[in-house]
């Protein structure tokens, strides 16, 4: 270009331009825009991943205690057809009883619970929807109405009569006060206690009820000492806050240690039942039979005394 006003055919002249003296190339600007968009997208993806992951987690961001919210505990629903074998007794908070609440329409069964009290292992049998009676002689082992059976009164060694007073469906079969503990079932109500004289004997006769005598173990929450000092598998029928159930020691125990375990179990009244090899059984909610003792009389091995007698719980 020779003169200022002249330009060649392959050149252009920009007049009045406001561009900076060193303008940024268009390609560089585009790269910066694209980079900014990428950064925004990456941040958004990370945020979605973090918060979405927390929302899907099984763990809350804060515990109920940290949030100041009271946790709701869903109570365990009792299955009346569960055998209930457990290592501990749970007292029902609504009733203060050992036995679980069971609908009256549920078929009768025996709830069975295991526990230990002062190193004395125990098994507790709690009848549901059943009534207690007495029986003399061999029981029908196939009677499906029976949910619990255990020997009741002792048999005298001298004449094989029943030891102590005994009333069977209103009929007195034995009299006497050789032992002070008693148990009665009159009009569907079972009572357990210790006394020299009880009006329940006469009432059982008058109303067609049941009554028998046995060693007393607990009297109004107080341990009752008994003369026999040997150790044996022990059984008892007990009353605690109006609830009636049977207790069996799983090891051989003295009368004292067994009775003390019942006192510590907060039993109000308890009387002895024959233990050791005395035969009986319980039927749980699955209709499974749990035997105890030795079934000599039911297998043909041994001769049953004619006055062998039982407490029997039958389904209503």
Buried (B, 14 or more C-beta within 10 A) or exposed (E): EEEEEEEEEEEEEEEEEEEEEEEEEEEEEEEEEEEEEEEEEEEEEEEEEEEEEEEEEEEEEEEEEEEEEEEEEEEEEBEBEBBBEEEEBEEEEEEEBBBBEBEEEEBBBBBBBBBEBEEBBBBBBBBBBBBBBBBBEEBEBEEEEBBBBBBBBBBBEEEEBBBBBBBBEBEBBBEEBEBBBBBBBBEEEBBBBBEEEBEBBEBBBEEEBBBBBBBBBBBEEEBBEBEEEEBBBBBBBBBBEEBBBBBBBBBBBBBBBBBBBBBEBBBBBBBBBBBEBBBBBBBBBEEEEBEBBBBEBBEEEEEEEEBBBBBBBBBE
